[in-house]
Amino acid sequence: MNGTSSLKTRSNVFPIDIPAWLEALLLISSGTLAVVLHQAFRWPLNLPGHHGIEWIAILMIGRAFSRLGPAGSLISLGAVGGAALTGWIGRDPFIWLIYAVPGPLVDLAFRSLPRYSDKIWFFMLLGALAHTTKPLIRLIITIASGWSFGSFRFGIAYPVASHFLYGLIGGLLGALLVLGIRKISKSRKG
């Protein structure tokens, strides 16, 4: 690939060229997968944000391996679509916003701070911040509209802290997979 083609993109991991539309479709599908997993494993653990582990891991992995600039946004788009497909939007009319925000935030961080994209702490901190947007958005919605969310029954500090922690763990999981695969890929090339 000569670097000028907009129709194909070379994977960061696999030595193949794939059409950009196919990569975008895979990213959107991964966001949908995150929501389907959330709905399939919706156990009442009373631990706000625990699904952030898989959501943030999927988001970080997809963004790190993609050559498409808006990869995180595409994953968020898939998650919004997944929420609509599963009927979740009917039960929580603001869930689309919850899933729409983290992807662009992750894209912005990867674009603005590329020299840190191979650091575990970067993945962890970014994952924690991206997932913490959920209770913060819900707090704004509660203040603005009076809409009540069950995660706030013990106050705001607990859901913010738990979302931060689960986002941190999701970021760590994503980092370990991404950096491990990159290391294996480099050792095979060299």
VENZI-V846381 format. One record per residue. N is the residue number from 0. RES is the residue in one small letter. SS is DSSP state (H for helix, E for strand, C for the rest). OMEGA is omega in radians with two decimals (999 if undefined). BURIAL is I if it has 9 or more other C-alpha atoms within 8 Angstrom, else O. Layout:
{{N | RES | SS | OMEGA | BURIAL} {N | RES | SS | OMEGA | BURIAL}}
This chain:
{{0 | m | C | -3.07 | O} {1 | n | C | 3.08 | O} {2 | g | C | -3.11 | O} {3 | t | C | -3.09 | O} {4 | s | C | 3.07 | O} {5 | s | C | -3.11 | O} {6 | l | C | -3.13 | O} {7 | k | E | 3.11 | I} {8 | t | E | 3.12 | I} {9 | r | E | -3.14 | I} {10 | s | C | 3.06 | I} {11 | n | C | -3.04 | O} {12 | v | C | -3.04 | O} {13 | f | C | -3.07 | O} {14 | p | C | 3.12 | O} {15 | i | C | 3.00 | O} {16 | d | E | 3.05 | I} {17 | i | E | 3.11 | I} {18 | p | E | -3.14 | I} {19 | a | H | 3.14 | I} {20 | w | H | 3.13 | O} {21 | l | H | 3.08 | O} {22 | e | H | 3.10 | I} {23 | a | H | 3.12 | I} {24 | l | H | 3.10 | O} {25 | l | H | 3.11 | O} {26 | l | H | 3.11 | I} {27 | i | H | 3.12 | I} {28 | s | H | 3.13 | I} {29 | s | H | 3.05 | I} {30 | g | H | 3.09 | I} {31 | t | H | 3.11 | I} {32 | l | H | 3.14 | I} {33 | a | H | -3.13 | I} {34 | v | H | 3.11 | I} {35 | v | H | 3.07 | I} {36 | l | H | 3.13 | O} {37 | h | H | -3.12 | I} {38 | q | H | -3.11 | O} {39 | a | H | -3.10 | O} {40 | f | C | -3.09 | O} {41 | r | C | 3.13 | O} {42 | w | C | -3.10 | O} {43 | p | C | -3.12 | O} {44 | l | C | -3.06 | O} {45 | n | C | 3.07 | O} {46 | l | C | -3.07 | O} {47 | p | C | 3.04 | O} {48 | g | C | -3.05 | I} {49 | h | C | 3.07 | I} {50 | h | C | 3.05 | O} {51 | g | H | 3.12 | I} {52 | i | H | -3.11 | I} {53 | e | H | -3.14 | I} {54 | w | H | -3.09 | I} {55 | i | H | 3.09 | I} {56 | a | H | 3.13 | I} {57 | i | H | 3.14 | I} {58 | l | H | -3.10 | I} {59 | m | H | 3.13 | I} {60 | i | H | 3.14 | I} {61 | g | H | -3.13 | I} {62 | r | H | -3.08 | I} {63 | a | H | -3.09 | O} {64 | f | H | -3.07 | I} {65 | s | C | 3.00 | I} {66 | r | C | 3.14 | I} {67 | l | C | -3.11 | O} {68 | g | C | -3.13 | O} {69 | p | C | -3.07 | O} {70 | a | H | 3.12 | I} {71 | g | H | 3.12 | I} {72 | s | H | 3.10 | I} {73 | l | H | 3.09 | I} {74 | i | H | 3.08 | I} {75 | s | H | 3.10 | I} {76 | l | H | 3.09 | I} {77 | g | H | 3.11 | I} {78 | a | H | 3.09 | I} {79 | v | H | 3.09 | I} {80 | g | H | 3.10 | I} {81 | g | H | 3.10 | I} {82 | a | H | 3.10 | I} {83 | a | H | -3.12 | I} {84 | l | H | -3.12 | O} {85 | t | C | -3.14 | I} {86 | g | C | -3.09 | O} {87 | w | H | -3.13 | I} {88 | i | H | 3.09 | I} {89 | g | H | 3.14 | O} {90 | r | H | 3.14 | O} {91 | d | C | -3.04 | O} {92 | p | C | -3.14 | O} {93 | f | C | -3.07 | O} {94 | i | H | 3.12 | I} {95 | w | H | 3.14 | I} {96 | l | H | 3.13 | O} {97 | i | H | 3.14 | I} {98 | y | H | -3.09 | I} {99 | a | H | -3.00 | I} {100 | v | H | -3.03 | I} {101 | p | H | -3.11 | I} {102 | g | H | 3.10 | I} {103 | p | H | 3.09 | I} {104 | l | H | 3.12 | I} {105 | v | H | 3.08 | I} {106 | d | H | -3.13 | I} {107 | l | H | -3.14 | O} {108 | a | H | 3.13 | I} {109 | f | H | 3.13 | I} {110 | r | H | -3.07 | O} {111 | s | H | -3.04 | O} {112 | l | C | -3.04 | O} {113 | p | H | -3.10 | O} {114 | r | H | 3.13 | O} {115 | y | H | -3.02 | O} {116 | s | C | 3.05 | I} {117 | d | C | -3.12 | O} {118 | k | C | 3.13 | O} {119 | i | H | -3.10 | I} {120 | w | H | 3.12 | O} {121 | f | H | 3.11 | I} {122 | f | H | -3.09 | I} {123 | m | H | -3.12 | I} {124 | l | H | 3.12 | I} {125 | l | H | 3.09 | I} {126 | g | H | 3.13 | I} {127 | a | H | 3.14 | I} {128 | l | H | -3.13 | I} {129 | a | H | -3.10 | I} {130 | h | H | 3.12 | I} {131 | t | H | 3.07 | I} {132 | t | H | -3.10 | I} {133 | k | H | -3.14 | I} {134 | p | H | 3.12 | I} {135 | l | H | 3.08 | I} {136 | i | H | 3.13 | I} {137 | r | H | 3.08 | I} {138 | l | H | 3.11 | I} {139 | i | H | 3.12 | O} {140 | i | H | 3.14 | I} {141 | t | H | -3.14 | I} {142 | i | H | -3.07 | O} {143 | a | H | -3.00 | O} {144 | s | H | -3.06 | O} {145 | g | C | 3.11 | O} {146 | w | C | -3.05 | O} {147 | s | C | 3.08 | O} {148 | f | C | -3.10 | O} {149 | g | H | -3.11 | O} {150 | s | H | -3.13 | O} {151 | f | H | -3.08 | I} {152 | r | C | 3.09 | O} {153 | f | C | -3.13 | O} {154 | g | C | -3.08 | O} {155 | i | H | -3.05 | I} {156 | a | H | -3.10 | O} {157 | y | H | 3.13 | I} {158 | p | H | 3.10 | I} {159 | v | H | -3.14 | I} {160 | a | H | -3.11 | I} {161 | s | H | 3.07 | I} {162 | h | H | 3.09 | I} {163 | f | H | -3.12 | I} {164 | l | H | -3.13 | I} {165 | y | H | 3.03 | I} {166 | g | H | 3.08 | I} {167 | l | H | 3.13 | I} {168 | i | H | 3.08 | I} {169 | g | H | 3.08 | I} {170 | g | H | 3.09 | I} {171 | l | H | 3.12 | I} {172 | l | H | 3.09 | I} {173 | g | H | -3.14 | I} {174 | a | H | -3.12 | I} {175 | l | H | 3.11 | I} {176 | l | H | -3.11 | I} {177 | v | H | -3.07 | I} {178 | l | H | 3.08 | I} {179 | g | H | 3.13 | I} {180 | i | H | 3.09 | I} {181 | r | H | -3.14 | I} {182 | k | H | 3.11 | O} {183 | i | H | -3.14 | O} {184 | s | H | 3.13 | I} {185 | k | H | -3.12 | O} {186 | s | H | 3.10 | O} {187 | r | H | 3.12 | O} {188 | k | H | -3.01 | O} {189 | g | C | 999 | O}}
